[in-house]
């Protein structure tokens, strides 16, 4: 049980990395990764929002949306897109207000990213993957069987995203001084860099613990 | 019907000079993930075009009545409703494609092209112009997807739209000389191909600012 959660956690950081395996959250990943400090701020914010929204959406899926969950014989899963995005938007709004009230310094450094996170594909994507994974057989290493697994998956995905954005920002800081062909400067070369990093991360695809 | 200069620009601009994917770098997540084969890429392009055009019309018609504080949530709900419709339609009439697209249909909700167009265009322009702007951006998105998917499917599996292009007798297994390029199926190559499209596009539009 515990082993399964740890396995899920490690897999979602490396093998099922949000950026390198599924390209989720690419827009803000490419736009913000210009220096390591800001990137780390956004990465922490994404991890935090994932940790709050994914378990909430897991409970929604189990007790409201799933087949026979709310009313016998009724499958509400066609409502999942609207409910998930509403939960995410609402939680992001609440987090923003709480942070603004209790930690103005954190708000100043994180504040600009929070509205962006509501439309970050990584958050919505994690919820949609969770929806697929709850139906998997419990023996499958990707299955999310209980709320603990949902937390482990959220934390792993968030940390994987944080790792990816900090690594890219580090490379881009160094690359400032390189002589890149003119039409490839800026985003072109960044894409190629991310492609090479994704190739490196492919080595983790067989990873399994226990 | 005669079109004014502004209307024409709304439709033609996003196809080349102001392309949402290769110039504005929006909507990258799905552009990369669905391009292993041509057919899902084409369906994804059509789905995004329909959703951008219709949501642009709806938001543009409502633009004077939406309070600006909650506009993001209103936009998300409109988009989520349209995506739910498209997803149900695909499940009913093109089930295999809907399986191939998996979570990425749901992720159209958080596609940055949509939010970008709604914020930047539909909130300030009339429904007809917004409709054309949505169509233009959808087609601009679609051609990039189709180019990338064309290369990946042709070189990665020797087929196009599921039809075999490279004859079986050419393969090494059948005594020929040809081998599929397995790298093309990997996520990493999608990034590198998009980088090549950006490179070519910038090279051809030299006068353009970085």
Interface residues (C-beta under 8 A of the other chain):
Chain A: X20 X21 X22 X23 X24 X25 X26 X27 X30 X31 X78 X79 X80 X81 X82 X85 X86 X89 X115 X118 X119 X120 X121 X123 X124 X125 X128 X129 X132 X181 X182 X183 X184 X185 X186 X187 X188 X189 X191 X192 X194 X195 X196 X198 X199 X202
Chain B: X25 X26 X27 X28 X29 X30 X32 X33 X72 X73 X76 X77 X80 X81 X83 X84 X87 X88 X102 X103 X106 X107 X109 X110 X111 X112 X115 X186 X187 X188 X189 X190 X191 X192 X194 X195 X198 X199 X200 X202 X203 X206 X210
